[in-house]
C-alpha cells in the first residue's frame, strides 16, 4: 500500500516489487479512495498503520 495514496496524494515516487512466494492482494487506487471515503473506520485504521 502506498502511504502517499492513504495520505491523499495522487502520485507516489515509489514502486513495489514482491520477491517472495505467496499470495498477495492488490486494490486500485480509486477503489481504495472510494472505500476510505465511505468508511471512517477504514481510514482510521490505515492512518494508524501509516
C-alpha positions in Angstrom: 0.0 0.0 0.0 1.2 3.4 -0.8 1.5 5.8 2.1 1.2 8.7 -0.3 -2.2 7.4 -1.5 -3.5 7.0 2.0 -2.3 10.5 2.9 -4.2 12.0 -0.1 -1.5 12.3 -2.8 -2.5 11.3 -6.4 1.1 10.1 -7.3 3.9 8.4 -5.5 7.6 8.2 -6.3 7.7 4.6 -5.1 7.4 1.2 -6.9 6.6 -2.0 -5.1 8.2 -5.3 -6.0 7.2 -8.6 -4.4 10.1 -11.1 -4.4 8.8 -13.9 -2.2 6.5 -16.8 -3.0 3.0 -16.5 -1.7 -0.4 -14.8 -2.1 -0.9 -11.0 -2.1 -3.7 -8.7 -2.8 -4.0 -5.5 -4.8 -6.6 -2.8 -4.9 -6.8 0.0 -7.5 -6.2 3.5 -6.1 -9.7 4.8 -7.0 -11.4 1.9 -5.2 -9.3 2.4 -2.1 -10.1 6.1 -2.1 -13.8 5.3 -2.5 -13.7 2.8 0.4 -11.9 5.3 2.6 -14.5 8.0 1.7 -17.3 5.6 2.7 -15.7 4.2 5.9 -14.2 6.5 8.6 -13.2 3.3 10.4 -11.1 2.1 7.5 -9.5 5.5 7.1 -8.6 5.5 10.8 -7.0 2.0 10.7 -5.0 2.9 7.6 -3.8 6.2 9.2 -2.7 4.3 12.3 -0.9 1.8 10.1 1.0 4.7 8.4 
